[in-house]
């Protein structure tokens, strides 16, 4: 094995006072829902917003004085960028970070604020990696890989040491997989200390390489796909991480975009934690019932990052509210006379619904002359309340149609 327990314990000593021992939060609601004790390792509260500072600092603290003088370079989908930038700043090293052009603005800005020089290149993580390698050769930088590096893997493995101390009865560990550095480190630590722990990996189904690679017995490049879990949108495994996953990970499951969105919503609503798509992937698998559990199990999912763009977070929360039936869209016709809209809104208020938006529709709906189309976005308590609002409006004499959620191809 390329990384062992002593490497991880050594990394923990180096990270003392640098990486925060993040809290392990009990998710009581989900525990009742799935019939097992569920906990969340809140790495979304780590410095720089994700676990990446652990591996990056462990790697860079070992550089020679000459290497530190030349500076470091890394490629990242976002979180590794911030981890490297912060670690470099703490160590007094210049850092250059190559990010894909579509990286979230939040992550680009945060990387700059942490002291990194940001270069945007390529539409994917892999294209950013290729360009960063060119810059490395040109300037003599030391390369800090996001996952395929023994010191990086050992740094991420310190999470496993913290988990064993916080949850001595841990039996199932759920970890998102991008390139595999996080799960490789955690699995190495946990299996060394408690071999009976089941380690379950989770990938976004739109960018998946693990199961195809395991089935083929060799690394397989994932087909291009879009996912809100950009932090784990890595198309191929590492030379170091793939064998560790083969040896130590019992199962890898895949989650949809809708399931990831639901997990983000659950973190905000039920645990008061802001988590990005990649960070929510493990919880998504639990919420979707994709991991077999016994009532005696103590389960932990690592929330590996919280660097989500505010606009995306707002869209995710709103979409989940629609799917839960808490936002409904109604359309109806009213006489085109003064006071008719006010009367309609009073009727809505009587039903206990809250008006979010109202639109007048005339020409585009070809509403009959003398009448105007009204489209209303309403907030209701739940799906049943939405049906009651619909019925109340019809009983008041309005012809009401509820608009659907759309049927879009992924």
C-alpha positions in Angstrom: 0.0 0.0 0.0 1.4 3.4 -1.0 0.0 5.2 2.2 -0.1 3.6 5.6 -1.4 4.6 9.1 2.0 6.0 10.2 1.9 8.4 7.3 -1.5 9.6 8.3 -0.5 10.0 12.0 2.6 11.9 10.9 0.4 14.2 8.8 -1.8 14.8 11.8 1.2 16.1 13.8 2.1 18.4 10.9 -1.5 19.7 10.7 -1.8 20.4 14.4 -2.9 24.0 14.7 -3.4 24.3 10.9 -6.5 22.1 10.1 -9.5 22.4 12.3 -10.8 19.1 13.9 -14.2 19.6 12.4 -17.4 18.7 14.3 -19.4 15.5 13.9 -23.1 16.4 13.9 -25.8 13.9 14.7 -28.6 14.0 12.1 -31.5 12.9 14.3 -34.2 13.5 11.7 -32.5 11.3 9.1 -31.7 8.7 11.8 -35.4 8.3 12.5 -36.1 8.2 8.7 -33.7 5.4 7.8 -33.6 3.5 11.0 -29.8 3.8 11.8 -27.7 6.3 13.7 -26.5 8.9 11.2 -23.8 11.5 11.7 -22.3 14.1 9.4 -18.6 15.1 9.5 -18.8 18.8 8.8 -15.7 19.4 6.7 -17.7 22.2 5.1 -16.6 24.2 8.2 -12.9 23.5 7.6 -10.5 26.4 6.8 -10.9 27.4 3.1 -14.3 25.7 3.1 -13.3 22.1 2.5 -11.0 19.3 3.5 -8.4 20.2 0.9 -6.2 22.2 3.3 -5.2 19.0 5.0 -3.6 17.3 2.0 -2.2 20.5 0.5 -0.5 21.6 3.7 0.9 18.2 4.4 2.4 18.1 0.9 3.8 21.6 0.8 5.3 21.6 4.3 7.8 19.0 3.1 9.2 21.0 0.2 12.9 21.9 0.3 13.8 25.6 0.6 14.7 25.7 -3.1 11.3 24.3 -4.0 9.5 26.8 -1.8 11.4 29.6 -3.4 10.3 28.6 -6.9 6.7 28.3 -5.9 3.9 25.8 -6.5 1.3 25.2 -9.0 -2.0 23.2 -9.0 -5.1 22.6 -11.0 -8.5 22.5 -9.4 -12.2 22.4 -9.9 -12.2 24.9 -7.0 -11.7 23.5 -3.5 -8.1 22.2 -4.0 -7.4 25.7 -5.4 -8.4 27.3 -2.1 -6.6 24.7 0.0 -3.3 25.1 -2.0 -3.6 28.9 -1.9 -4.2 29.0 1.9 -1.4 26.4 2.6 1.0 28.3 0.4 0.2 31.6 2.1 0.7 30.1 5.6 4.0 28.7 4.5 5.2 31.8 2.7 5.1 30.2 -0.8 3.9 31.7 -4.1 1.1 29.7 -5.6 -0.4 29.6 -9.1 -3.7 27.9 -9.6 -5.3 26.8 -12.9 -9.1 26.5 -12.8 -11.5 25.6 -15.6 -13.1 28.7 -17.1 -16.5 27.5 -15.8 -15.4 27.3 -12.2 -17.9 29.0 -9.8 -17.1 32.7 -9.2 -17.2 32.1 -5.5 -14.3 29.7 -5.7 -12.3 31.9 -8.1 -12.7 35.0 -5.8 -11.9 33.0 -2.7 -8.7 31.5 -4.2 -7.5 35.0 -5.0 -8.4 36.3 -1.5 -6.4 33.4 0.0 -3.3 34.6 -1.9 -3.3 32.4 -5.0 -2.6 33.7 -8.5 -5.5 32.4 -10.6 -5.2 31.3 -14.2 -8.5 30.3 -16.0 -8.0 27.7 -18.8 -10.0 24.9 -20.3 -13.6 23.9 -20.0 -12.9 20.8 -17.7 -10.7 19.9 -14.8 -8.6 17.6 -17.0 -7.9 20.5 -19.5 -6.9 22.7 -16.5 -4.5 19.9 -15.4 -2.9 19.7 -18.8 -2.3 23.4 -18.9 -0.9 23.5 -15.4 1.6 20.9 -16.3 2.8 23.1 -19.2 3.2 26.0 -16.8 5.1 23.8 -14.3 7.7 22.9 -16.9 8.0 26.4 -18.2 8.6 28.0 -14.7 10.0 25.2 -12.6 7.1 25.2 -10.2 6.5 22.2 -7.8 3.2 20.5 -8.7 0.7 19.9 -6.0 -1.7 17.3 -7.3 -5.4 17.4 -6.1 -5.5 13.7 -5.2 -2.8 11.5 -6.8 0.0 12.2 -4.2 0.9 10.1 -1.2 1.3 13.2 1.1 -2.0 14.6 -0.1 -3.8 11.3 0.6 -2.2 11.0 4.0 -3.4 14.5 4.9 -6.9 13.7 3.9 -6.7 10.6 6.0 -6.5 12.6 9.1 -10.3 12.9 8.9 -10.4 9.2 9.5 -8.4 9.5 12.8 -10.8 12.2 14.0 -13.8 10.0 13.2 -12.5 7.0 15.1 -12.1 9.3 18.2 -15.5 11.0 17.8 -17.4 7.8 16.8 -15.7 4.8 18.3 -18.7 2.6 17.3 -18.6 3.8 13.6 -19.6 0.9 11.3 -20.4 2.6 7.9 -18.4 5.5 6.4 -19.8 7.3 3.3 -17.4 9.4 1.3 -17.8 11.3 -2.0 -15.3 10.4 -4.8 -13.8 12.7 -7.3 -10.3 11.6 -8.0 -10.3 9.4 -5.0 -7.8 11.1 -2.7 -10.3 11.7 0.2 -11.7 8.2 0.2 -8.2 6.7 -0.1 -7.0 8.5 2.9 -10.1 8.0 5.1 -10.3 4.3 4.1 -6.6 3.7 4.9 -7.0 5.2 8.3 -10.3 3.5 9.2 -9.4 0.1 7.9 -6.0 0.2 9.8 -7.7 0.9 13.1 -11.0 -0.9 12.7 -11.0 -3.3 9.6 -14.7 -4.2 10.0 -15.9 -0.6 9.0 -17.6 -0.6 5.7 -16.4 2.2 3.4 -18.9 3.3 0.8 -18.0 5.7 -2.0 -20.4 8.0 -3.8 -20.2 9.5 -7.3 -22.4 11.8 -9.3 -24.0 9.6 -11.9 -23.3 12.2 -14.6 -19.6 11.9 -14.1 -18.7 8.4 -13.0 -15.6 6.4 -13.5 -15.3 4.2 -10.4 -17.8 1.4 -11.1 -16.9 1.1 -14.8 -13.2 1.0 -13.8 -13.8 -1.6 -11.1 -15.8 -3.8 -13.5 -13.1 -3.5 -16.2 -10.3 -4.0 -13.7 -8.5 -1.0 -15.0 -9.0 2.8 -15.0 -11.8 4.0 -17.3 -12.3 7.6 -18.3 -15.8 8.9 -17.6 -18.0 10.2 -20.3 -18.4 14.0 -20.3 -21.3 15.1 -18.2 -22.7 18.1 -16.3 -23.2 18.1 -12.5 -23.8 20.6 -9.8 -21.3 18.5 -7.8 -18.4 20.2 -9.6 -15.9 19.3 -6.8 -16.1 15.6 -7.7 -16.5 16.1 -11.5 -13.2 14.2 -12.2 -13.2 12.0 -15.3 -10.5 9.5 -14.4 -8.9 7.9 -11.3 -5.4 8.5 -10.1 -2.6 5.9 -10.4 -2.4 5.8 -6.6 -6.0 6.1 -5.6 -7.6 3.5 -7.9 -5.7 0.5 -6.3 -6.6 1.8 -2.8 -10.3 2.0 -3.8 -10.1 -1.5 -5.3 -8.6 -2.9 -2.0 -10.5 -1.0 0.7 -13.8 0.3 -0.6 -16.7 -2.2 -0.3 -19.2 -0.4 -2.6 -19.6 2.7 -4.8 -23.1 4.1 -5.5 -24.1 6.9 -7.8 -26.5 9.8 -7.2 -28.6 11.9 -9.5 -28.7 15.7 -9.7 -32.1 15.8 -8.1 -30.8 13.6 -5.2 -27.8 15.9 -4.7 -30.1 18.9 -4.7 -32.3 17.3 -2.1 -29.3 16.7 0.1 -28.1 20.3 -0.1 -31.6 21.3 0.9 -31.6 18.9 3.8 -28.3 20.2 5.1 -29.6 23.8 5.1 -33.1 23.0 6.4 -32.4 20.3 9.0 -28.7 20.8 10.0 -28.1 24.5 9.4 -25.1 23.7 7.3 -24.3 25.2 3.9 -22.9 22.4 1.7 -21.9 22.3 -2.0 -23.0 19.6 -4.4 -19.9 17.5 -4.0 -20.1 17.8 -0.2 -23.7 16.7 -0.2 -23.1 13.6 -2.3 -22.7 11.2 0.6 -25.8 12.4 2.3 -27.7 12.2 -1.0 -27.0 8.5 -1.1 -28.3 8.0 2.4 -31.5 10.1 1.7 -32.1 8.1 -1.5 -31.8 4.8 0.3 -29.0 3.6 -1.9 -26.9 2.2 1.0 -28.1 -0.9 2.8 -28.0 -0.4 6.6 -28.9 -2.3 9.8 -30.6 -0.7 12.8 -27.4 -1.3 14.8 -25.3 0.7 12.3 -23.6 3.9 13.2 -23.2 5.8 9.9 -21.2 8.9 9.0 -21.2 10.9 5.8 -18.4 13.4 5.2 -19.7 16.8 4.1 -16.5 17.5 2.2 -17.1 21.1 1.1 -19.2 24.1 1.5 -18.1 26.4 -1.3 -21.3 26.8 -3.2 -22.1 29.8 -5.3 -24.9 31.8 -3.6 -26.9 32.0 -6.9 -26.7 28.2 -7.3 -27.7 27.6 -3.7 -30.8 29.8 -4.1 -31.8 27.9 -7.3 -31.3 24.6 -5.6 -33.4 25.5 -2.6 -36.2 26.9 -4.8 -36.3 23.9 -7.0 -36.5 21.5 -4.1 -39.4 23.6 -2.7 -41.2 23.2 -6.0 -40.6 19.4 -6.0 -41.9 19.2 -2.4 -45.1 20.9 -3.5 -44.3 24.0 -1.3 -44.2 26.3 -4.4 -47.1 26.0 -6.8 -47.8 27.8 -10.1 -51.4 28.5 -10.9 -53.0 30.2 -13.9 -56.6 31.6 -14.3 -58.7 34.2 -16.0 -60.4 37.2 -14.4 -62.5 40.1 -15.8 -60.2 42.9 -17.0 -61.7 45.5 -14.7 -60.4 47.5 -11.7 -60.5 45.6 -8.4 -60.5 42.1 -10.0 -56.9 41.3 -9.1 -57.4 42.6 -5.5 -60.4 40.3 -5.1 -58.4 37.4 -6.4 -55.5 38.1 -4.0 -58.0 38.4 -1.1 -59.3 34.9 -2.0 -55.8 33.6 -2.0 -55.1 35.1 1.4 -58.2 33.4 2.7 -56.7 30.1 1.8 -53.6 30.7 3.8 -51.2 30.8 0.8 -48.5 33.4 0.3 -48.1 35.2 -3.0 -44.5 35.1 -4.3 -45.1 36.5 -7.8 -48.0 37.6 -10.0 -47.9 38.1 -13.8 -50.6 39.6 -16.1 -50.8 37.6 -19.4 -52.8 39.1 -22.3 -51.4 38.8 -25.8 -49.2 35.8 -25.3 -52.0 33.7 -23.8 -54.5 35.1 -26.3 -56.8 35.7 -23.4 -60.4 36.4 -24.4 -61.1 40.1 -24.9 -62.4 41.6 -21.7 -60.5 39.2 -19.6 -56.9 38.9 -18.5 -54.8 35.9 -17.7 -53.2 35.8 -14.2 -50.3 33.6 -13.4 -49.4 33.2 -9.7 -46.5 31.6 -7.9 -47.7 30.7 -4.4 -46.0 29.4 -1.3 -48.0 26.8 0.5 -47.3 24.6 3.5 -47.2 21.3 1.6 -48.7 19.4 -1.3 -52.0 18.9 0.5 -52.3 22.6 1.3 -51.7 23.3 -2.3 -54.7 21.2 -3.3 -56.8 22.9 -0.7 -55.8 26.3 -2.1 -56.7 25.1 -5.6 -60.1 23.9 -4.4 -60.8 27.1 -2.5 -60.2 29.2 -5.6 -62.5 27.1 -7.7 -65.2 27.2 -5.1 -64.9 31.0 -5.2 -65.8 30.9 -8.9 -62.4 30.9 -10.6 -61.4 28.4 -13.3 -57.9 27.4 -12.1 -55.2 25.3 -13.8 -52.0 24.2 -12.0 -48.9 24.3 -14.2 -46.6 21.3 -14.1 -42.9 21.2 -13.3 -41.7 20.5 -16.9 -40.2 17.5 -18.4 -36.6 18.3 -19.3 -34.0 16.0 -20.7 -30.8 15.9 -18.5 
